[in-house]
Structure formats: structure tokens, C-alpha cells
Amino acid sequence: MNDSHPAGEQGPKKAVENESLGERIEAGTEGVAGDVQQEVAAAGERIGAGAEKVVEKAKQEVAAARSPWYQTKRWGSVLLIVYAALLVLFGLLAWWVASHPILAIDIKITRAFQDIQAPWLQMIMIAVSYLGNQLLLFIGLIALTALLFWILGLRLEAITIVVLSATSSALDWAIKLIVARPRPTASLVEVLQGASGSSFPSAHVMSYVAFWGLLFSFGIILFRGHYWWRTTLLIISALFVVLVGPSRVYLGVHWTSDVLGSYLLSGILLGVAMWIYLYLKGKNVLASRSKMTERLRKYVKR
């Protein structure tokens, strides 16, 4: 007896088996794809949660370092007195250099400074001035810093950073037009770096004091404690403010009186900005009202 099935019966059976296998493969593929999508979604949620935790931790640390308001006002008042005293000095210096563009004392100081031919000194002077030579980079740094302050809930501080830097640039441009003092020339001193425009005041010093000086002021009157980021902020900002003036003299692009006038003028501008900032801060202008800020208030009022 022949047990083999007819060819007509094997065809449909084989087709059914193939169709069942295809369905299983398709179902398995869909299951794997679904699992992958779930893993990707879960990973995205973990990344998002991690980023939120980092931002929240940064906000808490900043809030915990905030000084009580009475300390902020006291330190701010001291700084305002110092800044206001610079106004008379700047007026006298601007009048003097406008009347006497070339001063013997400027030439003597620059030549004595440039007699120090240490390679490390020249590298430091060039490095300090580098940021001021890169306009787009400096603008990007200002914008990034303002954004960081905004994210941390310090909105008035973020606005102050942008407005002060813009005002400083405009004031520098205006004073240059009024005084119209020529820059040092190679016949008088060694010019190590080229520059155009008038010499008084120094745009580098003006912009550095407006940005780094403001950050230094915030670090003193707004925060307290020995947090690593506060210490780093104070050291870096102080070094830039202190060294940018000598670097412009050493490189032969400004006179010492240019630098001195720039420090005075930018100090006045910084003082006015701090006065306005403290006034608005006392009125709670641009104070953050988010739930996160409300939770952080316990760290502020210690």
C-alpha cells in the first residue's frame, strides 16, 4: 500500500506552512522593533531625567551660595562708593591726553616694560589679549554666560551682563571719536600687535571690565561660601581684569594713560550698572517665579 500523498495535497499544505512561518517571522520582527523602540524611549527618558537633575542640582548649589539681601546691599554700597570716585579722575585724564597725545611718561613706561624679553611674559600678554581680538568668540561667551544665568533663575543678572557689555562697546566708540588720540607707533615703541582706530580708551580693557568685572562683582556680592565654581569665577575674572591693561601696553597697541583711563571709565560704568542692578533687585524685577525657584528659597534665606 502506497502511503505517499498526492502532489495536489502536498502543495496546499506546504503553502500553509510557509505562510505560518512568514507570520511568525513578521510577528517576531515587530516584537523586536517594539522592544527597541521601548528601550530607546526609556533611554531618552533617563537622559532627560538626568539632565533635569543636573540643572536642578546646579540651581540648588547656586541658591545655597546666595548671600542674604542685607549683605548683598552692604557690599554693593561699598562698591558703588568706590566706582563713583573714579568719575573725576577720568574726566581729568581724558582732558589731559586730548591736549597732549604724546606723553614722555607713557613712552618711558612702555619701553621699560618691553625691555623684559622673557618668552613666558610675552606668551601671557598675547594670551590675555586673545579673547578681545576675537569679536565673535567674545560675543558668544557673553551670550552663553547670560544664558547660563537665565537657566539658573538669575534673570536680572543675565540681562545686566548683556546690557552692560553692549553699553561699554558703545561708550568706548563714542569716547574714541571725541578724544581721537593716535596709537603708539613703531618709531616710539615696539609694536608687537597691530590695531586700528583711536588709542583712548582701550576697547579691550573696557570690554573685559564690563564682562569679567561684572562677574567678579556678582561673585562677591551675590554668592558666599567656598564653592569651587565661585573660587574659580573670582580668580579667572580677576586675572583677566588685572592683566588685560598691562598686556595692551606690552604689545605696543596702547599707552599706559590709555589703559588707566579705560580702567577709570569702565569702573564708572560698572558702578552705575551695579547701582541700577541693586535698585531693580530690591524691587524684585525679573525675579523668577517658577516652582523650582520657590523650592530653592530655603537655601537663600539662611
Secondary structure, 3 states (H helix, E strand, C coil): CCCCCCHHHHHHHHHHHHHHHHHHHHHHHHHHHHHHHHHHHHHHHHHHHHHHHHHHHHHHHHHHHECCHHHHHHHHHHHHHHHHCHHHHHHHHHHHHHHCCCCHHHHHHHHHHHCCCCHHHHHHHHHHHHHHHCHHHHHHHHHHHHHHHHHCCCHHHHHHHHHHHHHHHHHHHHHHHHHCCCCCCCCCCCCCCCCCCCCCCCHHHHHHHHHHHHHHHHHHHCECCCCHHHHHHHHHHHHHHHHHHHHHHHCCCCCHHHHHHHHHHHHHHHHHHHHHHHHHHHCCCCCCCCHHHHHHHHHHCC
